Amino acid sequence: MTDAIVAEGLTRVFNGSVRAVDGVSFSVTEGEIYGFLGPNGAGKTTTLSMLTAVLGLTSGHATVDGLDVTKHPHDLKQRIGLVFQESTADQDLTGRENLEVAAALFGVPLREAPKRIDYLLERLALADSADRLVKTYSGGMRRRLELAVGIIHSPRVLFLDEPTLGLDPQGRAGFWKIIGDLRKESGMTVFLTTHYLDEADGMCDRIAIIDHGKIAASGTPSELKDRVGGDVVTVRPLGTTGTLEAALRALPGVTSVAVQDGSFRVKCPSGETLIPKVVAAATGLGVSLAGVSLRRPSLDEVFLEFTGREFREDEGPTATDRAVFLTRFQDARRGRR
């Protein structure tokens, strides 16, 4: 199959010292939903911004829909769809007017534009509010409108940057149903960034886990979970552990033991079978336990396995985030002059 996106050694450095993306390489096949999963500041938005010619590359190379992002930025922006995490709809226009402006900017033929606009308003459940000012829309309605703006010109590649940020669970589910349906109908390629584990697990054909500007692991959700290696039993001892680590490694079925923040992460095929043995081993050594917990393979475990730290969905903006937003603002100001 043909690759819709190819990235080779993408690197972006801000202010000479902030290495937001560090030598990232990957490819996305046509018709695939490919996700970048990581916490705030991991490099997700910076990577997407380089692929969409919003930010320049410090080094590396990338093509999207066959276009070099550095050599053909204008042509690229006309051919892709893009939904930012920040709201971009004009609140002082109606939903329909926002779409009319977008259709004109993307060169949708005048004869086709009204029909296309009506279709999208109906398809995205905005027909009844099409002639209301966007400032009266709910958060979910604005997200759907921004999606409509992003696909008004029927792009073959759609980029979504944290598209459901701030939406409630019902709004998120509705948004992703629309994306899934549109992908089936048109076969377009979707590249998304998210820090929601359930979105990455449920929507993406393949996932790249990115942390500190580097891809830590990639594959299908199932492949990544399989690489964790079975159930994980977390043992939290109290006080001195003595020879507990060695005792845990010696238990039947244990495949590995890792120490993190004073706890032991024990991998095994069956957590239920192992837990009584863990408790017995600790008791025999006179080690008190604060708790023992079992976790099935999940993307949370995958993230912990490959980054060495637990995933946090509610981390605030980082220095990298602020640098990206400042660069966007400065580039926009230069473009208006």
FIBA-720385 format. One line per 4 residues: number of its first residue (from 1); for each residue x, y, z of C-alpha. Coordinates in steps of 0.1 Angstrom, whole numbers. Example, Ala and Ser with C-alpha at 12.3 -4.5 7.8 and 13.67 -1.06 7.14 Angstrom:
2
1> 123:-45:78 | 137:-11:71
***
This chain:
337
1> 0:0:0 | 10:36:-6 | 23:57:22 | 2:89:28
5> 27:103:53 | 65:96:56 | 87:112:82 | 124:107:84
9> 145:121:113 | 121:150:121 | 137:174:145 | 126:207:159
13> 146:229:183 | 131:260:199 | 152:289:212 | 184:270:205
17> 179:246:234 | 144:232:237 | 145:200:216 | 107:194:212
21> 111:166:186 | 142:146:183 | 148:125:153 | 113:111:148
25> 107:87:119 | 75:68:109 | 52:62:80 | 14:61:77
29> -4:41:49 | -33:55:30 | -66:50:47 | -50:44:81
33> -59:61:114 | -25:67:130 | -22:81:165 | 5:99:184
37> 0:91:221 | 18:110:248 | 14:136:277 | 16:173:272
41> 50:184:261 | 59:151:246 | 63:165:210 | 29:155:196
45> 17:190:185 | 52:200:173 | 53:169:151 | 19:175:137
49> 28:212:131 | 58:202:111 | 39:177:90 | 13:204:81
53> 39:231:73 | 28:252:103 | 62:250:117 | 95:246:99
57> 119:216:104 | 152:221:122 | 163:190:104 | 148:159:88
61> 124:153:59 | 87:146:55 | 62:141:27 | 24:142:30
65> 2:130:2 | 33:129:-20 | 43:166:-13 | 75:176:4
69> 64:197:34 | 93:220:31 | 93:226:-7 | 56:228:-12
73> 40:242:20 | 12:262:2 | 1:233:-20 | 2:211:10
77> -21:233:31 | -46:234:3 | -48:196:1 | -49:185:38
81> -75:189:65 | -65:203:99 | -83:206:132 | -63:223:159
85> -67:218:196 | -75:255:200 | -109:267:187 | -105:284:153
89> -141:291:144 | -151:328:140 | -176:333:168 | -191:364:153
93> -202:344:122 | -228:317:119 | -219:281:113 | -229:283:77
97> -209:315:72 | -178:298:87 | -182:271:61 | -187:295:33
101> -155:313:41 | -136:280:44 | -150:268:10 | -138:300:-6
105> -103:298:10 | -99:262:-1 | -111:269:-37 | -143:248:-36
109> -161:255:-69 | -190:280:-64 | -215:255:-78 | -204:228:-55
113> -200:248:-23 | -237:252:-12 | -244:215:-17 | -212:205:1
117> -220:229:30 | -255:216:34 | -243:180:34 | -217:186:61
121> -241:206:83 | -266:177:81 | -239:150:85 | -224:166:116
125> -258:174:132 | -255:211:128 | -283:218:103 | -307:231:129
129> -281:256:142 | -265:265:109 | -277:301:110 | -269:308:147
133> -238:327:157 | -210:303:167 | -207:321:200 | -239:304:210
137> -226:269:202 | -217:244:228 | -182:230:229 | -192:198:211
141> -210:218:184 | -179:240:178 | -157:209:175 | -180:194:149
145> -181:227:130 | -143:229:131 | -142:194:117 | -166:204:89
149> -143:234:81 | -113:210:80 | -129:186:55 | -149:212:34
153> -125:206:5 | -126:167:8 | -89:163:18 | -72:129:14
157> -53:134:47 | -68:148:79 | -48:160:109 | -65:162:143
161> -46:178:172 | -62:168:205 | -96:172:188 | -117:162:218
165> -98:182:245 | -124:196:269 | -153:176:257 | -174:154:280
169> -174:116:274 | -206:117:254 | -192:145:232 | -160:126:226
173> -178:94:217 | -200:113:192 | -170:130:176 | -151:98:171
177> -182:80:156 | -183:108:130 | -146:104:122 | -150:66:119
181> -179:69:96 | -162:96:74 | -131:74:72 | -151:44:60
185> -170:65:35 | -141:83:19 | -110:62:28 | -91:93:40
189> -60:90:61 | -62:103:96 | -33:114:118 | -43:123:153
193> -26:134:185 | -42:125:218 | -34:121:255 | -65:100:261
197> -56:63:263 | -91:51:254 | -92:72:222 | -59:58:211
201> -69:22:219 | -103:24:204 | -98:45:173 | -62:39:160
205> -50:12:136 | -15:19:148 | -1:40:176 | 33:57:183
209> 40:64:219 | 61:96:221 | 78:109:251 | 104:137:255
213> 104:142:217 | 113:106:208 | 91:76:198 | 94:50:226
217> 73:23:208 | 49:19:179 | 25:-8:166 | -11:-17:167
221> -28:-15:202 | -28:-53:204 | 9:-56:194 | 19:-30:220
225> -1:-47:248 | 14:-81:238 | 49:-66:242 | 42:-59:279
229> 42:-96:284 | 11:-107:303 | -4:-96:336 | 14:-72:359
233> 13:-76:397 | 24:-45:416 | 38:-53:451 | 41:-23:475
237> 61:-33:506 | 63:-15:539 | 97:-7:554 | 128:-28:546
241> 122:-53:518 | 152:-75:526 | 155:-103:500 | 119:-98:487
245> 131:-90:451 | 150:-122:449 | 121:-142:463 | 97:-127:438
249> 120:-135:409 | 121:-172:421 | 84:-176:421 | 70:-200:394
253> 56:-182:364 | 74:-149:370 | 90:-136:338 | 105:-103:351
257> 106:-80:381 | 112:-43:379 | 116:-18:408 | 98:16:405
261> 93:41:433 | 99:15:460 | 74:-10:445 | 79:-41:425
265> 63:-47:391 | 61:-84:386 | 52:-98:351 | 35:-132:348
269> 10:-151:327 | -17:-152:354 | -19:-126:381 | -46:-143:401
273> -24:-174:405 | 6:-154:414 | -8:-131:441 | -12:-157:468
277> 23:-168:462 | 36:-132:465 | 18:-128:498 | 32:-161:511
281> 67:-152:500 | 65:-118:518 | 51:-133:549 | 78:-159:550
285> 105:-132:549 | 87:-111:575 | 80:-83:550 | 48:-63:555
289> 29:-53:524 | 11:-20:519 | -8:-35:490 | -8:-59:461
293> -26:-50:428 | -32:-67:395 | -33:-50:361 | -42:-65:328
297> -22:-54:297 | -33:-19:288 | -19:11:270 | -13:26:304
301> 10:-4:312 | 25:-1:277 | 34:36:284 | 49:27:318
305> 68:-2:302 | 85:19:275 | 89:53:293 | 95:42:328
309> 67:64:342 | 30:63:346 | 7:82:322 | -9:114:333
313> -38:127:312 | -42:160:332 | -7:174:330 | -6:212:324
317> 11:231:295 | 49:227:293 | 76:250:281 | 75:232:248
321> 38:238:244 | 43:275:251 | 71:277:226 | 50:260:199
325> 21:284:205 | 44:315:205 | 59:304:172 | 25:299:156
329> 15:334:168 | 46:350:154 | 43:332:121 | 7:343:118
333> 16:379:125 | 44:378:98 | 19:363:74 | -5:392:79
337> 21:419:72
***
